[in-house]
Amino acid sequence: MSADRAYTDAELAAVYDSLNLSGEDEAFYRNLPQQTSRILDVGCGTGQLALAIAADGHAVTGVDPAPGMLAIARSKDTGGRVHWVEANGQDFSIPGCFDLAIMTGHVFQVFADDAEALGTLCNIRRHLETGGRLVFESRNPLCRDWEGWTREKTQARHEVPGIGAVEVHYQVLDVQAEHVTFESVFDFIDTGRQTRSLSRLRFPSADQIRSLLERAGFSRLAWMGGWDSSPLAKDSAEIIVLAGV
């Protein structure tokens, strides 16, 4: 679970929240726990969702490998409600067990191959109580979202607190089988500086995800295709997975 420059660079990490506003996915994840729970947020980023879930009364631990993102998360956590851990998905070790683990923001797609994904799933499995659940989402490769990742279709200007206006766009550099390599380009209007961040995402199929979960020891698998809990279909934008222990 490596971290792109957009997450490790302090200035680029500060732009993240302005690009990723709360939406239907946040409401979906916040509604998952039916009672006060111990929750593990793997790939927690700037802590937006972890802090919201903690405000709902749950005990939350956020794990992320990017120091820039965690610095922002800690700065927002003025009450010290969340336990923050800097580590990748395969290596973190936290005492006790959790009722629910989540991976949001398409974190599952940063795992480069089966070995990395399986290592993370097995580690999460070790941290779950009997009866616990893992919930995450991945973009449906059949929808070929990356074909819309062009400057013309993605360029937008954002007002970032403490930084000013930033124009951001994305452009695909390479598509090889299930892997897509693309650039995030940041133009800081006030300073005239441009910064680029290289990313590589994997677009696994639902069948590949199922196989990895079963190999990691998960069962009771359920699938959804949208944040409204609609069933998974071939044209669903999301592959939302609910896996039990």
C-alpha positions as CSV (number, residue, x, y, z in Angstrom):
1,M,0.0,0.0,0.0
2,S,2.3,2.8,-1.3
3,A,1.5,6.5,-1.1
4,D,1.5,8.8,-4.2
5,R,3.2,12.2,-4.0
6,A,-0.3,13.7,-3.9
7,Y,-0.6,12.2,-0.4
8,T,2.9,12.4,1.0
9,D,3.6,16.0,-0.1
10,A,2.2,18.4,2.6
11,E,1.0,21.0,0.2
12,L,-0.7,18.5,-2.2
13,A,-2.2,16.7,0.8
14,A,-3.8,20.0,1.9
15,V,-5.6,20.1,-1.4
16,Y,-7.2,16.7,-0.9
17,D,-10.3,17.7,1.1
18,S,-11.2,20.4,-1.4
19,L,-11.2,17.8,-4.2
20,N,-13.0,15.2,-2.2
21,L,-16.1,16.6,-0.6
22,S,-18.5,14.5,1.4
23,G,-21.0,12.5,-0.6
24,E,-23.3,9.5,-0.7
25,D,-20.3,7.2,0.2
26,E,-19.8,8.9,3.5
27,A,-23.4,8.5,4.5
28,F,-23.2,4.8,3.4
29,Y,-20.2,4.0,5.6
30,R,-21.5,6.0,8.6
31,N,-24.7,4.0,8.5
32,L,-23.0,0.6,8.6
33,P,-22.5,0.2,12.4
34,Q,-25.8,-0.6,14.1
35,Q,-24.4,-0.1,17.6
36,T,-21.4,1.4,19.3
37,S,-18.5,-0.3,17.6
38,R,-14.7,-0.4,17.4
39,I,-13.9,0.6,13.8
40,L,-10.7,0.3,11.7
41,D,-10.3,2.7,8.8
42,V,-7.6,1.5,6.5
43,G,-6.3,4.2,4.1
44,C,-7.9,6.9,6.2
45,G,-6.2,9.8,4.4
46,T,-6.9,13.2,5.9
47,G,-9.4,11.6,8.4
48,Q,-12.6,13.1,7.1
49,L,-14.6,9.9,7.4
50,A,-12.8,8.6,10.5
51,L,-13.6,11.8,12.4
52,A,-17.2,11.8,11.3
53,I,-17.6,8.2,12.5
54,A,-15.9,9.0,15.8
55,A,-18.3,11.9,16.2
56,D,-21.1,9.3,15.9
57,G,-19.8,7.7,19.1
58,H,-17.6,4.9,17.8
59,A,-14.0,4.1,18.8
60,V,-12.0,4.6,15.6
61,T,-8.5,3.8,14.5
62,G,-7.2,5.3,11.2
63,V,-4.3,3.7,9.4
64,D,-2.5,5.4,6.4
65,P,1.1,5.2,5.0
66,A,1.2,8.9,4.0
67,P,2.6,11.3,6.6
68,G,1.3,14.3,4.8
69,M,-2.3,13.0,5.0
70,L,-2.0,11.9,8.6
71,A,-0.6,15.3,9.6
72,I,-3.8,16.9,8.4
73,A,-5.9,14.3,10.1
74,R,-4.2,14.9,13.4
75,S,-4.5,18.7,13.0
76,K,-8.3,18.3,12.6
77,D,-8.6,15.9,15.5
78,T,-8.5,18.6,18.2
79,G,-10.3,16.3,20.7
80,G,-8.0,13.3,20.2
81,R,-11.0,11.1,19.4
82,V,-9.2,8.9,16.8
83,H,-6.1,6.8,17.2
84,W,-3.9,7.5,14.1
85,V,-1.4,4.9,12.9
86,E,1.2,5.5,10.1
87,A,1.6,2.1,8.4
88,N,0.7,0.3,5.2
89,G,-2.1,-2.2,4.9
90,Q,0.1,-5.3,5.2
91,D,2.2,-4.2,8.2
92,F,0.1,-2.5,10.8
93,S,-0.4,-4.2,14.1
94,I,-2.9,-2.9,16.6
95,P,-3.8,-4.5,20.0
96,G,-7.3,-5.9,20.3
97,C,-9.9,-6.6,17.6
98,F,-12.4,-4.5,15.6
99,D,-16.1,-5.0,14.8
100,L,-15.8,-3.3,11.5
101,A,-13.0,-2.5,9.0
102,I,-13.5,-0.1,6.1
103,M,-11.5,0.9,3.1
104,T,-12.9,4.0,1.3
105,G,-12.0,6.3,-1.6
106,H,-11.2,3.3,-3.8
107,V,-8.2,2.4,-1.6
108,F,-8.4,-1.2,-2.7
109,Q,-7.2,-0.2,-6.1
110,V,-3.8,1.1,-5.0
111,F,-2.8,-2.5,-4.2
112,A,-0.5,-3.3,-7.2
113,D,-1.1,-7.1,-7.4
114,D,-2.6,-10.1,-5.7
115,A,0.2,-10.5,-3.3
116,E,-0.2,-6.9,-1.9
117,A,-4.0,-7.1,-1.9
118,L,-4.0,-10.5,-0.2
119,G,-1.4,-9.4,2.4
120,T,-3.6,-6.5,3.3
121,L,-6.8,-8.5,3.4
122,C,-5.2,-11.2,5.6
123,N,-3.9,-8.5,8.0
124,I,-7.3,-6.9,8.3
125,R,-8.8,-10.3,8.8
126,R,-6.5,-10.9,11.8
127,H,-7.7,-7.6,13.3
128,L,-11.4,-8.4,13.2
129,E,-13.6,-10.0,15.9
130,T,-15.5,-13.2,15.1
131,G,-18.6,-11.9,13.4
132,G,-16.9,-8.7,12.3
133,R,-17.1,-7.3,8.8
134,L,-14.9,-5.7,6.2
135,V,-16.6,-3.2,3.8
136,F,-14.9,-1.5,0.8
137,E,-15.5,-0.4,-2.8
138,S,-13.6,-0.6,-6.1
139,R,-14.4,0.9,-9.5
140,N,-16.1,-1.5,-11.9
141,P,-13.6,-2.1,-14.7
142,L,-16.4,-2.8,-17.1
143,C,-17.4,0.9,-16.9
144,R,-13.8,2.0,-18.1
145,D,-13.9,5.2,-16.0
146,W,-10.3,6.0,-17.0
147,E,-11.5,6.9,-20.5
148,G,-12.9,10.1,-19.0
149,W,-9.7,11.0,-17.2
150,T,-8.6,13.7,-19.7
151,R,-7.7,17.4,-19.1
152,E,-10.8,18.5,-21.1
153,K,-13.2,16.4,-18.9
154,T,-11.6,16.8,-15.5
155,Q,-10.1,20.3,-15.2
156,A,-11.6,22.3,-12.4
157,R,-10.6,25.2,-10.1
158,H,-10.8,24.7,-6.4
159,E,-10.4,27.3,-3.6
160,V,-8.2,25.7,-0.9
161,P,-8.0,27.3,2.6
162,G,-4.6,28.7,3.3
163,I,-3.4,28.1,-0.3
164,G,-5.8,29.9,-2.6
165,A,-7.0,28.9,-6.1
166,V,-5.7,25.6,-7.5
167,E,-6.6,24.1,-10.9
168,V,-6.5,20.3,-11.0
169,H,-6.8,17.9,-13.9
170,Y,-6.0,14.3,-14.7
171,Q,-4.6,12.6,-17.7
172,V,-4.0,8.9,-18.4
173,L,-0.5,8.0,-19.5
174,D,-0.8,4.2,-20.0
175,V,-3.3,1.3,-19.8
176,Q,-1.8,-2.2,-19.5
177,A,-4.4,-5.0,-18.9
178,E,-6.0,-4.2,-15.5
179,H,-3.6,-1.4,-14.6
180,V,-4.0,2.3,-15.4
181,T,-1.2,4.9,-14.9
182,F,-2.2,8.5,-14.8
183,E,-1.1,11.9,-13.7
184,S,-2.7,14.4,-11.4
185,V,-1.6,17.9,-12.4
186,F,-1.9,20.8,-9.8
187,D,-1.5,24.4,-10.9
188,F,-1.2,26.8,-8.0
189,I,-2.6,30.0,-9.4
190,D,-1.2,32.5,-6.8
191,T,2.4,31.3,-7.2
192,G,2.3,30.0,-10.7
193,R,3.8,26.7,-9.6
194,Q,2.8,23.4,-11.2
195,T,3.2,20.0,-9.5
196,R,2.5,16.6,-10.9
197,S,1.7,13.3,-9.1
198,L,2.0,9.9,-10.7
199,S,-0.5,7.2,-9.8
200,R,-1.1,3.6,-10.8
201,L,-4.4,1.9,-10.1
202,R,-5.5,-1.6,-10.5
203,F,-9.1,-2.4,-11.7
204,P,-9.8,-5.9,-10.5
205,S,-13.0,-7.7,-11.5
206,A,-15.6,-8.8,-8.9
207,D,-14.5,-12.4,-9.5
208,Q,-10.9,-11.5,-8.7
209,I,-12.0,-9.6,-5.6
210,R,-14.1,-12.6,-4.5
211,S,-11.2,-15.0,-4.9
212,L,-8.9,-12.8,-2.8
213,L,-11.4,-12.5,0.0
214,E,-12.0,-16.2,0.1
215,R,-8.2,-16.9,0.2
216,A,-7.9,-14.4,3.1
217,G,-10.5,-16.3,5.1
218,F,-13.6,-14.0,4.6
219,S,-17.1,-15.5,4.1
220,R,-20.7,-14.3,4.0
221,L,-19.9,-12.1,1.0
222,A,-22.5,-9.6,-0.2
223,W,-22.3,-7.2,-3.2
224,M,-23.8,-3.9,-4.1
225,G,-23.5,-1.7,-7.1
226,G,-24.3,1.8,-5.7
227,W,-24.4,3.8,-2.5
228,D,-28.2,3.4,-2.5
229,S,-27.6,-0.3,-1.8
230,S,-28.7,-1.3,-5.3
231,P,-27.6,-4.8,-6.5
232,L,-24.3,-5.2,-8.4
233,A,-24.9,-5.2,-12.1
234,K,-22.6,-5.2,-15.2
235,D,-23.0,-1.5,-15.6
236,S,-22.7,-0.6,-11.9
237,A,-20.2,2.2,-11.3
238,E,-19.0,0.6,-8.1
239,I,-18.3,-2.8,-6.8
240,I,-19.2,-2.5,-3.1
241,V,-18.2,-5.5,-1.0
242,L,-19.4,-6.6,2.4
243,A,-17.4,-9.5,3.8
244,G,-17.9,-11.3,7.1
245,V,-15.6,-13.2,9.4
